[in-house]
Amino acid sequence: MTESLVVGSIRDLLRGLAVFDTELPEFDVDAAPSDPVALFVEWLTSAVEAGVREPHAMSLATADAEGRPSSRVLICKDLAPDGTWYFATGAGSRKGRELAATPYAALCFHWPEQGRQIRVRGAAGPADAERGAADFLARSPGARADALTGRQSQVLDDPADLDAALRAAHAAIEADPGVVAPGWTVYGVRADEVEFWQADRDRRHTRLRYTRQDDAWARHRLWP
Ligand SMILES: Cc1cc2nc3c(=O)[nH]c(=O)nc-3n(C[C@H](O)[C@H](O)[C@H](O)COP(=O)(O)O)c2cc1C
């Protein structure tokens, strides 16, 4: 098969895939609350009730010191009334290092079953160590052992090294169930913008952006 045939068939495959091909909820912007946290909770509750898979999974985009972006999927761990979204990870990971260099991040939730997307953007940084420890200790033993290896995002030369590190981590947890991985960190993204996006099957999509202004939020509809 030539390269152009492969590329051509991929193009056809992509073009043939459906999008927004389901019953979609309404989004009445005029009835939207003045606070994006309230609307997020409303949409999250509706996503859970609608059976959206892993609605707490979100992409996290960070940038290195040169402004070069990278993104990955994480679990959202918490949301505070002041408009801070939380996740947990290792400070030594690529994202941890990028956040140390450039303390800003963007999050994106995508709930395809409802044609919904929520984008969050703001200053990002570590929460206090107690919060990181509490998150760590609430993890399953397997997840704690995984984090305790402390080498996320490093090159793994030999899978046997991972097996050995996991065995050592499980032994450390058994010896001291209160042990906490030193780099395990809860990070918060304090939103200065939150956008709610609702797909429409006729492509008249609805967008509402909240922008932080001192102690209140400004609301604007956006062109789709
Ligand atoms: C659904 C899903 C949830 C994930 N949740 C987390 C998480 O909460 N924390 C984490 O460190 N990695 C999580 N990961 C793995 C990350 O996507 C990523 O591979 C890892 O954190 C390393 O990223 P980095 O090299 O950019 O730092 C998750 C992956 C998926 C697909």
The ligand as an SDF file (V2000), in Angstrom:
LIG
                    3D

 31 33  0  0  0  0  0  0  0  0999 V2000
   -8.3360    8.9870   32.3930 C   0  0  0  0  0  0  0  0  0  0  0  0
   -6.9300    9.2860   32.8580 C   0  0  0  0  0  0  0  0  0  0  0  0
   -6.7200    9.7760   34.1310 C   0  0  0  0  0  0  0  0  0  0  0  0
   -5.4310   10.0780   34.5700 C   0  0  0  0  0  0  0  0  0  0  0  0
   -5.2830   10.6420   35.8120 N   0  0  0  0  0  0  0  0  0  0  0  0
   -4.0490   11.0220   36.2270 C   0  0  0  0  0  0  0  0  0  0  0  0
   -3.9090   11.7220   37.4720 C   0  0  0  0  0  0  0  0  0  0  0  0
   -4.8800   12.0260   38.1750 O   0  0  0  0  0  0  0  0  0  0  0  0
   -2.6200   12.0720   37.8510 N   0  0  0  0  0  0  0  0  0  0  0  0
   -1.5300   11.7940   37.0730 C   0  0  0  0  0  0  0  0  0  0  0  0
   -0.4080   12.1260   37.4730 O   0  0  0  0  0  0  0  0  0  0  0  0
   -1.6560   11.1610   35.8760 N   0  0  0  0  0  0  0  0  0  0  0  0
   -2.8880   10.7740   35.4340 C   0  0  0  0  0  0  0  0  0  0  0  0
   -3.0230   10.1630   34.2010 N   0  0  0  0  0  0  0  0  0  0  0  0
   -1.8070    9.9360   33.3820 C   0  0  0  0  0  0  0  0  0  0  0  0
   -1.4460   11.2530   32.6400 C   0  0  0  0  0  0  0  0  0  0  0  0
   -2.2900   11.4110   31.4920 O   0  0  0  0  0  0  0  0  0  0  0  0
    0.0110   11.3360   32.1750 C   0  0  0  0  0  0  0  0  0  0  0  0
    0.3170   10.2300   31.3540 O   0  0  0  0  0  0  0  0  0  0  0  0
    1.0220   11.3390   33.3340 C   0  0  0  0  0  0  0  0  0  0  0  0
    0.5440   12.1530   34.4030 O   0  0  0  0  0  0  0  0  0  0  0  0
    2.3850   11.8590   32.8760 C   0  0  0  0  0  0  0  0  0  0  0  0
    2.2470   13.1370   32.3040 O   0  0  0  0  0  0  0  0  0  0  0  0
    3.5150   14.1200   32.0630 P   0  0  0  0  0  0  0  0  0  0  0  0
    4.6220   13.2620   31.5530 O   0  0  0  0  0  0  0  0  0  0  0  0
    3.0510   15.1120   31.0480 O   0  0  0  0  0  0  0  0  0  0  0  0
    3.8340   14.7530   33.3840 O   0  0  0  0  0  0  0  0  0  0  0  0
   -4.2980    9.8450   33.7290 C   0  0  0  0  0  0  0  0  0  0  0  0
   -4.5170    9.3460   32.4420 C   0  0  0  0  0  0  0  0  0  0  0  0
   -5.8080    9.0760   32.0090 C   0  0  0  0  0  0  0  0  0  0  0  0
   -6.0200    8.5870   30.5770 C   0  0  0  0  0  0  0  0  0  0  0  0
  1  2  1  0
  2  3  1  0
  2 30  2  0
  3  4  2  0
  4  5  1  0
  4 28  1  0
  5  6  2  0
  6  7  1  0
  6 13  1  0
  7  8  2  0
  7  9  1  0
  9 10  1  0
 10 11  2  0
 10 12  1  0
 12 13  2  0
 13 14  1  0
 14 15  1  0
 14 28  1  0
 15 16  1  0
 16 17  1  0
 16 18  1  0
 18 19  1  0
 18 20  1  0
 20 21  1  0
 20 22  1  0
 22 23  1  0
 23 24  1  0
 24 25  2  0
 24 26  1  0
 24 27  1  0
 28 29  2  0
 29 30  1  0
 30 31  1  0
M  END
$$$$
